[in-house]
Amino acid sequence: MYTTKKPYLIDAIVGNSRFLASLGRTGRMYRLWWPHIDYPQHVDEIRSGLYIEGTSGTTWFDGEEDGWRHEASYVPRTNMFKTTAVSERCPLSAETVDYAVPGEDFIVRQYTFTNRGEVPVSFRFMYYSSFRSMETPFYHTTQFDEAHDSLMHLRHEYIFSVSSSNVCTGYQAGAAVWENAQSGHLNGNGIDMKPDGALCWHIEQLEPGAAVEMPVYIAAGQTRAASQQSLAKAKSQPHTYWYDFTESYWHRFLLDAVPAPGSRSDIRELYERSLLAMKLMSDEKSGSVVAAPEFDEQFSRCGGYSYCWGRDAAFITTALDRVGLTELSAKFYEWTLTAQDPDGSWQQRHYHDGRLAPSWGLQIDEGASIIWGMWQHYLQVQDEAFLQNVWPAVERGARFLTAYIDAETGLPACSMDLWEERFAEHTYSAGAVFGGLTAAASFAERLGQPELASEWSLAAERIRQSIGELCWNEEKGAFYRALKLAVPEAAYREVQQQGLSTSVSVNAKGYTTYFLEHDPIVDISLIGISVPFGVFPADDPRMVRTADTIEQYLTSPAVGGIKRYENDHYIGGNPWILTTLWLCHYRIHRGQYAEAKSLLQWAIDHRTAAGLLPEQVDKQTGETAWVVPLTWSHAMFILAISLLAEHGQLD
């Protein structure tokens, strides 16, 4: 069977908030999620090729073999991705348009083959598909369904039917199918307990300059009958109908949003692409919002991204609210009610159904950010029913936050930081808890609970005082990143020998944790205590110095942009889009518009060729380095241009 390593970096996503697919610039589909956008993923390999009569084998035009060159871009103002493939070794060009039809359980892969030569061409379109549903190699069946002229991939409750409006001329399921697809000759085997199969369509004598269209549908269902019904629905209309329907849907979606501010075409294009991408990252059925499409299934370089983080989502929904897409935010906050633990906390990250995802431990900023985001949503929509609906969760959440305070420091007790790397009393996390408690107090005041409002306001004020008194590092001219930083014993002993403050704690089972009193590393997240959480105003002298120190220490020297923190080693320690835009937000609040616009332009200049915003940019080359697209990056862009527009500073 054909196998190859899937890439970490992809070039495009398509979907309809129940389907999500990731694609390369060659038009190759690498991953496909359904019926939720985070789990499960089903595709092992899908390849599209041409067998020209009289040649020795199939040429796969969704790859770079055989001299294939590709041009790829989104159909303007849509989540439809078009790729054109041309090779001097092949007389045919191949155009593919991929899209998921809104509200339906099928994807359209719309192929057009054009004879670029001077003589008629006879050929076979070869379509190979291997589905390992739930990403397991076991218990699959592939079967040719003669009644529906489709190749059916089955595992458990995930059934995918692959077919076309054009009747196929050949098929094969199971053993040796990849080898036979390469040779251009399928053997007609009808069923096998294997994950892969192939279809082909024979085109006779395509004249020079002529074109033939060949839509391929991937229809899903949780039973055979449901999959067949989805396929029948796909075939019930010409593929041009689905193209027009889908294109119109995305145009209407953008019309429902606030128009892009300003007159610059690059800002308008990235604004619209951001809205389109954020929609695909919002699960239709549950309302959860994922950080990014998964790309590292084996956890080979990171801990995975296709999960819902409450913190990321709070920034994302605030951006959606700013542009008038409040229904997506409302659905997310409805989802948060299903994800809250009985004690009032929200854990680090979750699956679409609210179940706990793989975790490094509690991040206190996650739940605090959700409560803060709920209040931001209310300020936008002024919906009293929303207040009543979320109030029980807000009350439980605020009680958890007030109980999670270190009596010694007055800061939230140790938890994991927002980067999921350190256990400490983090200054950013304290700022988020301040924001969450301040928001909870506003909820309580609005709902006629003055005693709770006073209690939570006082708790927030004590956190503000503790940050101001304990977290300032005059030596560096910035706030400490954290207090009580947990470190290995060797690091503890080394620092202790230098006469610096340390401490230890021993748990009930006798295990010791070693702490450094201060973490002096400069970190972009320190901006968060001012923007957005408002512990200190942007013009507070300590915030001014902190921001300047961040820019001095964290600007990437070769390509610009802002790194996360000093000596960051994750994926090589690159500048991030969202961190650069975070500093941009602060500069706007300070009225430093020229500096803010420069940071914004850096982010615009480092979008991908398809117009998506990655997580990181390579610190040496300036090329995309990691995660495409990152939803938080797009949200920070939306917030940046919204802030500039509010201040009349967007060209």
Secondary structure, 3 states (H helix, E strand, C coil): CCCCCCCCCCCEEEECCCCEEEECCCCCEEEEECCCCCCCECEEEEEEEEEECCCCCCEECCCCHHHCEEEEEECCCCCCEEEEEECCCCCEEEEEEEEECCCCCEEEEEEEEEECCCCCEEEEEEEEEEECHHHCCCCCEEEEEHHHCEEEEEECCEEEEEEECCCCCEEEECCCHHHHHHHCCCCCCCEECCCEEEEEEEEEEECCCCEEEEEEEEEEECCHHHHHHHHHHHHCCCHHHHHHHHHHHHHHHHHCCCCCCCCCHHHHHHHHHHHHHHHHCECCCCCCECCCCCCCCCCCCCCCCCCEEHHHHHHHHHHHHHCCCHHHHHHHHHHHHHHCCCCCCCCCEECCCCCECCCCCCCHHHHHHHHHHHHHHHHHHCCHHHHHHHHHHHHHHHHHHHHCECCCCCCECCEECCCCCCEEEEHHHHHHHHHHHHHHHHHHHHCCCHHHHHHHHHHHHHHHHHHHHHCEECCCCEECCEEEEEECHHHHHHHHHCCCCEEEEECCCCCEEEEEEEECCCEHHHHHHCCCCCCCCCCCHHHHHHHHHHHHHHECCCCCCECCECCCCHHHCCCEHHHHHHHHHHHHHCCCHHHHHHHHHHHHHCCCCCCCCCCEECCCCCCEEECCCCHHHHHHHHHHHHHHHHCCCCC
